[in-house]
Amino acid sequence: MKVRPSVKKMCSDCNITTGKFQGKKRVRIRCKKNPKHNQRQG
């Protein structure tokens, strides 16, 4: 999982998810095909 100031899709299989984690709104990128593409904004 990479933590970055801005997140972008790296491939067509990446999915963008949003939600509250520990009381803060986070944007995450999940990729089942390539786990190296997993990212979190913040």
Biopython code that builds the backbone (N, CA, C, O; Angstrom):
import numpy as np
from Bio.PDB.StructureBuilder import StructureBuilder

atoms = [
    (1, "MET", "N", (0.851, -1.183, 0.000)),
    (1, "MET", "CA", (0.000, 0.000, 0.000)),
    (1, "MET", "C", (0.889, 1.237, 0.000)),
    (1, "MET", "O", (1.705, 1.427, 0.902)),
    (2, "LYS", "N", (0.726, 2.067, -1.011)),
    (2, "LYS", "CA", (1.469, 3.315, -1.090)),
    (2, "LYS", "C", (0.581, 4.448, -0.588)),
    (2, "LYS", "O", (-0.619, 4.464, -0.863)),
    (3, "VAL", "N", (1.160, 5.391, 0.142)),
    (3, "VAL", "CA", (0.440, 6.572, 0.603)),
    (3, "VAL", "C", (0.963, 7.753, -0.193)),
    (3, "VAL", "O", (2.160, 8.040, -0.170)),
    (4, "ARG", "N", (0.068, 8.443, -0.900)),
    (4, "ARG", "CA", (0.468, 9.516, -1.799)),
    (4, "ARG", "C", (-0.449, 10.724, -1.641)),
    (4, "ARG", "O", (-1.585, 10.589, -1.187)),
    (5, "PRO", "N", (0.051, 11.925, -2.022)),
    (5, "PRO", "CA", (-0.824, 13.099, -1.964)),
    (5, "PRO", "C", (-1.923, 13.080, -3.020)),
    (5, "PRO", "O", (-3.004, 13.623, -2.789)),
    (6, "SER", "N", (-1.668, 12.467, -4.171)),
    (6, "SER", "CA", (-2.715, 12.309, -5.189)),
    (6, "SER", "C", (-2.621, 10.902, -5.760)),
    (6, "SER", "O", (-1.530, 10.397, -6.025)),
    (7, "VAL", "N", (-3.783, 10.274, -5.945)),
    (7, "VAL", "CA", (-3.816, 8.901, -6.433)),
    (7, "VAL", "C", (-4.463, 8.859, -7.818)),
    (7, "VAL", "O", (-5.405, 9.599, -8.099)),
    (8, "LYS", "N", (-3.945, 7.990, -8.667)),
    (8, "LYS", "CA", (-4.468, 7.813, -10.016)),
    (8, "LYS", "C", (-4.499, 6.327, -10.344)),
    (8, "LYS", "O", (-3.732, 5.541, -9.789)),
    (9, "LYS", "N", (-5.391, 5.953, -11.248)),
    (9, "LYS", "CA", (-5.429, 4.574, -11.712)),
    (9, "LYS", "C", (-4.159, 4.279, -12.503)),
    (9, "LYS", "O", (-3.739, 5.079, -13.339)),
    (10, "MET", "N", (-3.546, 3.119, -12.232)),
    (10, "MET", "CA", (-2.338, 2.725, -12.947)),
    (10, "MET", "C", (-2.639, 1.759, -14.083)),
    (10, "MET", "O", (-1.859, 1.641, -15.027)),
    (11, "CYS", "N", (-3.790, 1.056, -13.990)),
    (11, "CYS", "CA", (-4.178, 0.128, -15.050)),
    (11, "CYS", "C", (-5.705, 0.101, -15.130)),
    (11, "CYS", "O", (-6.384, 0.740, -14.326)),
    (12, "SER", "N", (-6.228, -0.621, -16.078)),
    (12, "SER", "CA", (-7.684, -0.665, -16.263)),
    (12, "SER", "C", (-8.380, -1.488, -15.175)),
    (12, "SER", "O", (-9.594, -1.371, -15.006)),
    (13, "ASP", "N", (-7.635, -2.319, -14.434)),
    (13, "ASP", "CA", (-8.217, -3.161, -13.393)),
    (13, "ASP", "C", (-8.273, -2.480, -12.028)),
    (13, "ASP", "O", (-8.830, -3.046, -11.087)),
    (14, "CYS", "N", (-7.710, -1.282, -11.899)),
    (14, "CYS", "CA", (-7.721, -0.568, -10.624)),
    (14, "CYS", "C", (-9.114, -0.016, -10.345)),
    (14, "CYS", "O", (-9.771, 0.510, -11.243)),
    (15, "ASN", "N", (-9.568, -0.140, -9.078)),
    (15, "ASN", "CA", (-10.865, 0.368, -8.656)),
    (15, "ASN", "C", (-10.668, 1.461, -7.615)),
    (15, "ASN", "O", (-9.837, 1.329, -6.717)),
    (16, "ILE", "N", (-11.443, 2.550, -7.740)),
    (16, "ILE", "CA", (-11.391, 3.641, -6.774)),
    (16, "ILE", "C", (-12.471, 3.412, -5.723)),
    (16, "ILE", "O", (-13.633, 3.186, -6.059)),
    (17, "THR", "N", (-12.083, 3.472, -4.453)),
    (17, "THR", "CA", (-13.048, 3.354, -3.360)),
    (17, "THR", "C", (-12.848, 4.536, -2.426)),
    (17, "THR", "O", (-11.728, 5.014, -2.247)),
    (18, "THR", "N", (-13.952, 5.010, -1.827)),
    (18, "THR", "CA", (-13.884, 6.070, -0.831)),
    (18, "THR", "C", (-14.580, 5.587, 0.418)),
    (18, "THR", "O", (-15.444, 4.712, 0.360)),
    (19, "GLY", "N", (-14.209, 6.150, 1.534)),
    (19, "GLY", "CA", (-14.851, 5.777, 2.781)),
    (19, "GLY", "C", (-14.159, 6.436, 3.947)),
    (19, "GLY", "O", (-13.142, 7.113, 3.793)),
    (20, "LYS", "N", (-14.734, 6.223, 5.128)),
    (20, "LYS", "CA", (-14.142, 6.789, 6.331)),
    (20, "LYS", "C", (-13.278, 5.737, 6.991)),
    (20, "LYS", "O", (-13.725, 4.618, 7.244)),
    (21, "PHE", "N", (-12.043, 6.101, 7.265)),
    (21, "PHE", "CA", (-11.109, 5.227, 7.948)),
    (21, "PHE", "C", (-10.522, 6.023, 9.102)),
    (21, "PHE", "O", (-9.878, 7.048, 8.877)),
    (22, "GLN", "N", (-10.730, 5.576, 10.321)),
    (22, "GLN", "CA", (-10.240, 6.217, 11.536)),
    (22, "GLN", "C", (-10.740, 7.657, 11.624)),
    (22, "GLN", "O", (-10.009, 8.547, 12.059)),
    (23, "GLY", "N", (-11.996, 7.883, 11.207)),
    (23, "GLY", "CA", (-12.608, 9.195, 11.323)),
    (23, "GLY", "C", (-12.222, 10.178, 10.242)),
    (23, "GLY", "O", (-12.655, 11.330, 10.278)),
    (24, "LYS", "N", (-11.406, 9.751, 9.265)),
    (24, "LYS", "CA", (-10.995, 10.643, 8.193)),
    (24, "LYS", "C", (-11.438, 10.062, 6.861)),
    (24, "LYS", "O", (-11.415, 8.846, 6.668)),
    (25, "LYS", "N", (-11.843, 10.932, 5.940)),
    (25, "LYS", "CA", (-12.256, 10.455, 4.629)),
    (25, "LYS", "C", (-11.015, 10.145, 3.808)),
    (25, "LYS", "O", (-10.115, 10.977, 3.693)),
    (26, "ARG", "N", (-10.967, 8.943, 3.238)),
    (26, "ARG", "CA", (-9.805, 8.496, 2.472)),
    (26, "ARG", "C", (-10.238, 8.055, 1.089)),
    (26, "ARG", "O", (-11.330, 7.514, 0.914)),
    (27, "VAL", "N", (-9.387, 8.284, 0.117)),
    (27, "VAL", "CA", (-9.594, 7.766, -1.233)),
    (27, "VAL", "C", (-8.565, 6.671, -1.424)),
    (27, "VAL", "O", (-7.372, 6.875, -1.200)),
    (28, "ARG", "N", (-9.040, 5.503, -1.843)),
    (28, "ARG", "CA", (-8.137, 4.364, -2.033)),
    (28, "ARG", "C", (-8.260, 3.815, -3.435)),
    (28, "ARG", "O", (-9.314, 3.916, -4.063)),
    (29, "ILE", "N", (-7.178, 3.232, -3.924)),
    (29, "ILE", "CA", (-7.175, 2.508, -5.194)),
    (29, "ILE", "C", (-6.842, 1.064, -4.862)),
    (29, "ILE", "O", (-5.827, 0.783, -4.225)),
    (30, "ARG", "N", (-7.703, 0.149, -5.296)),
    (30, "ARG", "CA", (-7.491, -1.283, -5.072)),
    (30, "ARG", "C", (-7.319, -1.961, -6.424)),
    (30, "ARG", "O", (-8.043, -1.654, -7.370)),
    (31, "CYS", "N", (-6.373, -2.870, -6.516)),
    (31, "CYS", "CA", (-6.143, -3.614, -7.758)),
    (31, "CYS", "C", (-5.919, -5.078, -7.395)),
    (31, "CYS", "O", (-4.977, -5.417, -6.679)),
    (32, "LYS", "N", (-6.800, -5.941, -7.902)),
    (32, "LYS", "CA", (-6.660, -7.369, -7.608)),
    (32, "LYS", "C", (-5.591, -8.020, -8.479)),
    (32, "LYS", "O", (-4.936, -8.974, -8.059)),
    (33, "LYS", "N", (-5.418, -7.504, -9.688)),
    (33, "LYS", "CA", (-4.464, -8.103, -10.616)),
    (33, "LYS", "C", (-3.020, -7.837, -10.201)),
    (33, "LYS", "O", (-2.176, -8.732, -10.245)),
    (34, "ASN", "N", (-2.746, -6.589, -9.793)),
    (34, "ASN", "CA", (-1.390, -6.213, -9.406)),
    (34, "ASN", "C", (-1.437, -5.485, -8.057)),
    (34, "ASN", "O", (-1.753, -4.296, -8.022)),
    (35, "PRO", "N", (-1.129, -6.169, -6.945)),
    (35, "PRO", "CA", (-1.214, -5.544, -5.621)),
    (35, "PRO", "C", (-0.271, -4.356, -5.443)),
    (35, "PRO", "O", (-0.460, -3.567, -4.516)),
    (36, "LYS", "N", (0.729, -4.205, -6.294)),
    (36, "LYS", "CA", (1.628, -3.048, -6.202)),
    (36, "LYS", "C", (0.903, -1.745, -6.529)),
    (36, "LYS", "O", (1.393, -0.666, -6.196)),
    (37, "HIS", "N", (-0.251, -1.833, -7.174)),
    (37, "HIS", "CA", (-1.008, -0.645, -7.552)),
    (37, "HIS", "C", (-1.882, -0.118, -6.420)),
    (37, "HIS", "O", (-2.510, 0.929, -6.581)),
    (38, "ASN", "N", (-1.947, -0.814, -5.265)),
    (38, "ASN", "CA", (-2.780, -0.369, -4.159)),
    (38, "ASN", "C", (-2.223, 0.945, -3.604)),
    (38, "ASN", "O", (-1.037, 1.054, -3.293)),
    (39, "GLN", "N", (-3.120, 1.951, -3.487)),
    (39, "GLN", "CA", (-2.700, 3.268, -3.017)),
    (39, "GLN", "C", (-3.744, 3.824, -2.069)),
    (39, "GLN", "O", (-4.908, 3.422, -2.079)),
    (40, "ARG", "N", (-3.286, 4.777, -1.237)),
    (40, "ARG", "CA", (-4.191, 5.501, -0.359)),
    (40, "ARG", "C", (-3.790, 6.960, -0.369)),
    (40, "ARG", "O", (-2.607, 7.295, -0.313)),
    (41, "GLN", "N", (-4.798, 7.832, -0.440)),
    (41, "GLN", "CA", (-4.513, 9.253, -0.428)),
    (41, "GLN", "C", (-4.482, 9.737, 1.003)),
    (41, "GLN", "O", (-5.316, 9.349, 1.820)),
    (42, "GLY", "N", (-3.494, 10.604, 1.308)),
    (42, "GLY", "CA", (-3.427, 11.159, 2.654)),
    (42, "GLY", "C", (-2.056, 11.044, 3.174)),
    (42, "GLY", "O", (-1.787, 11.457, 4.302)),
]
sb = StructureBuilder()
sb.init_structure("model")
sb.init_model(0)
sb.init_chain("A")
sb.init_seg("    ")
for serial, (resi, resn, name, xyz) in enumerate(atoms, 1):
    if name == "N":
        sb.init_residue(resn, " ", resi, " ")
    sb.init_atom(name, np.array(xyz, "f"), 0.0, 1.0, " ", f" {name:<3s}", serial, name[0])
structure = sb.get_structure()
